[in-house]
């Protein structure tokens, strides 16, 4: 299992919409996330900085293939079309990243 954290900005005008969307995530999107071996997926909001922090635990063997399966899913693409305009990717994100990956520096069970 691999713990992963991600960060992205959010347009303050879209915070209410983003919360509304995530209060009722489509079952097909949730199923695809589960099929791609993501568990304990959470998104946190930090205001007034307007940052979203995402966390999940990856339980698969081929992260790139599982993420490609999510990206290829038609329902997920529709979901992203709604959520994407709410987000503001960080200028410092890595190549090919929408959400910027974070380094794990501490963990305790």
C-alpha positions in Angstrom: 0.0 0.0 0.0 1.2 3.5 -0.9 0.0 6.7 0.7 -0.3 9.6 -1.6 -1.1 13.3 -1.1 -2.0 15.9 -3.8 -2.7 19.6 -3.8 -4.5 22.0 -6.1 -6.0 25.5 -5.8 -9.7 26.1 -6.1 -11.4 29.2 -7.4 -13.2 30.8 -4.4 -16.2 31.5 -6.6 -16.6 27.7 -7.2 -16.2 26.4 -3.6 -19.9 26.0 -3.0 -20.3 24.1 -6.3 -17.3 21.9 -5.6 -18.8 21.0 -2.2 -22.2 20.3 -3.8 -20.7 18.0 -6.4 -18.7 16.1 -3.8 -21.6 15.7 -1.5 -23.1 13.3 -4.1 -20.3 11.8 -6.2 -21.7 9.7 -9.0 -21.7 5.9 -8.2 -19.9 5.1 -11.5 -17.1 7.5 -10.6 -16.8 5.9 -7.1 -16.8 2.4 -8.7 -14.0 3.3 -11.1 -11.9 4.7 -8.2 -12.4 1.5 -6.3 -11.6 -0.7 -9.4 -8.4 1.3 -9.7 -7.3 0.2 -6.2 -7.7 3.6 -4.4 -8.9 3.4 -0.8 -9.4 6.0 2.0 -9.8 8.8 -0.5 -10.4 12.1 1.1 -10.4 15.7 -0.1 -9.9 18.6 2.4 -10.4 22.3 1.8 -8.2 25.1 3.3 -9.6 28.6 3.3 -8.7 31.4 2.9 -5.8 30.0 0.9 -8.3 28.2 -1.3 -6.4 24.9 -1.5 -7.7 21.4 -1.9 -5.6 18.6 -0.3 -6.4 15.1 -1.6 -5.2 11.9 0.1 -5.6 8.3 -0.8 -4.0 4.9 -0.3 -3.1 3.0 -3.4 -3.4 -0.8 -3.1 -2.6 -1.9 -6.7 0.5 -3.1 -8.5 0.6 -0.7 -11.5 -0.3 2.8 -10.6 0.2 4.2 -14.1 -2.2 1.6 -15.6 -4.8 2.2 -12.9 -4.7 6.0 -13.4 -5.0 5.5 -17.1 -8.1 3.4 -16.6 -9.6 6.2 -14.5 -8.7 8.8 -17.2 -10.2 6.6 -20.0 -13.5 6.2 -18.2 -16.3 8.1 -19.9 -18.2 8.9 -16.6 -15.0 10.1 -15.0 -14.3 12.3 -17.9 -17.8 13.9 -17.6 -17.2 14.3 -13.8 -13.8 16.0 -14.5 -15.6 18.3 -17.0 -17.7 19.6 -14.1 -15.0 19.7 -11.4 -12.1 20.9 -13.6 -13.3 24.5 -14.0 -13.5 24.9 -10.2 -9.8 24.0 -9.8 -6.7 26.1 -10.2 -3.6 23.9 -10.8 -0.5 25.1 -9.1 2.1 26.7 -11.3 4.8 24.5 -9.6 3.1 21.2 -10.4 5.2 18.6 -12.2 5.0 17.8 -15.9 1.7 16.1 -16.8 0.2 16.8 -13.3 -3.2 18.5 -12.8 -3.1 18.0 -9.0 0.5 18.5 -7.7 2.0 15.4 -6.0 3.2 15.9 -2.4 6.1 14.3 -0.7 5.3 12.2 2.4 7.5 13.4 5.3 5.9 11.7 8.3 3.5 8.9 9.1 2.5 7.1 12.3 -0.1 4.3 12.8 
